[in-house]
């Protein structure tokens, strides 16, 4: 596979795509009230989704995908197939340069032939194909019994044409927040300098397409898929940042929205610091949940896992864990806890043992976890996408204030999260992601009480945007920890199944147990 190099967009053809779950029997959704949407919506006038008239050229990629992600085989007969399609870098500017968008389809033997697929996007948080692989090999695979699910990797991420604009050293320094390169300057100033250099490198490499990797262009890629399929509308499941992509699609192509599910959506129309603080709140809440479960299992982190992890972070910050920085440690912990894998409950001891080994001086397992994490969440494509999506990045003075404030309010993740805002502070100002003015179908919204990827502080802005668009919507809150909701909660999956089948919404303000 070739990469995007300096001043050139090239094609890359994909041949292989590379939280406490609730696995209970049928459980009733508990209504907790709140919200202004209709309590129940049976929308018989909403058309059924259509199967593709003309499909992509799929080929088997199950073994390669599951092997690279360290996942089990999944349910008997699981099929994972990969494909790709080309799209213009920027149709709005008449650009004809093409890039490849990676896709992966999951099915089971009992998936009905000719069933309309559900389209999944995780946006920039994680390759959509990785989210789908985790979904398909866990309890959420039951969703495949009714329809196939097709994951579309955001441009520059996963199996889509990758971006290659930073050196390994630059990528490493950004991940470490300059801990090992700061010298006599503050870490805020060092990350500001690293961010400026990275911005110059990537915008120069991508010219004249440097502004074509935001949510609006990701929505255009979904529309290209719809046109290739020759269907009237898409059923969309957007998780995390992918929910912003799905909303952008609804804003640009409202007539082609067949179903719209927003799972753990980020806040709409907020500045980057507010979005980061909401994420930190989710990280702290998820870690507290993980620590309670770990302690209850008498795990290797002792009776107070949070205190042990905090002490380990401090060791990393002091340079006592070799090449492990405090930032890379916290990123790995947060990503592990927020993994879409449905077997997360069985992995509590796994993370505990890795961290306990590092505490004893054996950092090799932790370094392996960090390397795996950065491959999943620290690519150049994700850097470009995240910087493109953020709004009103704060300057160094404001970040210093946030560093001090957040260190007190959010004692584990707060300080590093503030400094990390400087990575994108030099990125060119981008238009905010578009929001829909009308949505022709009911919208189902899931939110996690302890989501380390997005947090839940932005839910009101999302539902407010839906109300402003005149949409019918219902929100369901999951009381567990992890991301996204549908890969962990059987209760949420049941609500999703009903919605996909008949566009029926559950009672607004409902809650699913942990």
Secondary structure, DSSP 8 states (H G I E B T S, - for coil): ---BBTTB------SS-----B--SS---EE----SS-S-B--TTS------SS----EE-HHHHHHHHT----STT-EEEEEEEEEES-GGGT---EEEEEEEEEE-TTS-TT---EEEE-TTSS-HHHHHHHHHTSGGGGGGGTS-EEEE--TBSTTS-BB--S-HHHHHHHHTTTTTT-TTS-HHHHHHHHHHHHHHHHHHHHTT-TT--SHHHHHHHHHHHHHHHT-S-EEEEEETHHHHHHHHHHHH-GGGEEEEEEES---SS--HHHHHHHHHHHHHHHHHHHHHHHHHTT-TT-S-HHHHHHHHHHHHHTTTTTT--HHHHHHHHHHHHT---TTGGGGHHHHHHHHHHHHTT--HHHHHHHHHHHHHH--HHHHHHHHHH--S---HHHHHHHHHHHHHHSTTTHHHHHHHGGGGTTS---------S--SS-EEEEEEEE-TTT-STTHHHHHHHHHHTT--EEEEEEEEESS-GGGTBHHHHHHHHHHHHH--B--TTEEE--
